[in-house]
Amino acid sequence: MALERRPKLVVLDSELGDWDALSFVRALRQSTESLRPPLIVLGADDSGHEEMCFLEAGADAYLKKPLNLETLDRIVTGFVELAALR
């Protein structure tokens, strides 16, 4: 589980089956306050409601499915470059 491994980046699908992805985001943010890895959520909600919930819970980005891999690559690259500046 990500909470045990101290991730440098988290990419999370909003549909985790039996898991509550929103609760996972909140738990990750509370447990890794000082580490705070970038968190990208992948979701399929077109209304914008899910996106706002995840961003308010602490996600750094929300990408809608079907996923554009170039967009994901740019966002991940941006987080990597930002981390290198710290």
WOURNOR-V99061 format. One record per residue. N is the residue number from 1. RES is the residue in one small letter. BURIAL is 1 if it has 24 or more other ideal C-beta (glycine too) atoms within 12 Angstrom, else 0. D_CENTER is the distance of its C-alpha to the mean C-alpha in whole Angstrom. Layout:
<<N	RES	BURIAL	D_CENTER> <N	RES	BURIAL	D_CENTER>>
This chain:
<<1	m	0	14> <2	a	1	12> <3	l	0	13> <4	e	0	17> <5	r	0	16> <6	r	0	14> <7	p	0	11> <8	k	0	11> <9	l	1	8> <10	v	1	6> <11	v	1	5> <12	l	1	5> <13	d	0	8> <14	s	1	9> <15	e	0	13> <16	l	0	13> <17	g	0	17> <18	d	0	18> <19	w	0	15> <20	d	0	14> <21	a	1	10> <22	l	1	10> <23	s	0	12> <24	f	1	10> <25	v	1	7> <26	r	0	11> <27	a	0	12> <28	l	1	10> <29	r	1	10> <30	q	0	14> <31	s	0	15> <32	t	1	13> <33	e	0	15> <34	s	0	16> <35	l	0	14> <36	r	0	11> <37	p	1	9> <38	p	1	6> <39	l	1	3> <40	i	1	3> <41	v	1	4> <42	l	1	8> <43	g	1	10> <44	a	0	14> <45	d	0	15> <46	d	0	17> <47	s	0	18> <48	g	0	16> <49	h	0	16> <50	e	1	13> <51	e	1	11> <52	m	0	12> <53	c	0	12> <54	f	1	8> <55	l	0	9> <56	e	0	12> <57	a	1	10> <58	g	1	8> <59	a	1	5> <60	d	1	6> <61	a	1	6> <62	y	1	7> <63	l	1	9> <64	k	0	12> <65	k	0	14> <66	p	0	16> <67	l	0	14> <68	n	0	16> <69	l	0	15> <70	e	0	17> <71	t	0	14> <72	l	0	11> <73	d	0	14> <74	r	0	14> <75	i	1	11> <76	v	1	11> <77	t	0	14> <78	g	0	14> <79	f	1	12> <80	v	0	14> <81	e	0	17> <82	l	0	16> <83	a	0	16> <84	a	0	19> <85	l	0	20> <86	r	0	20>>
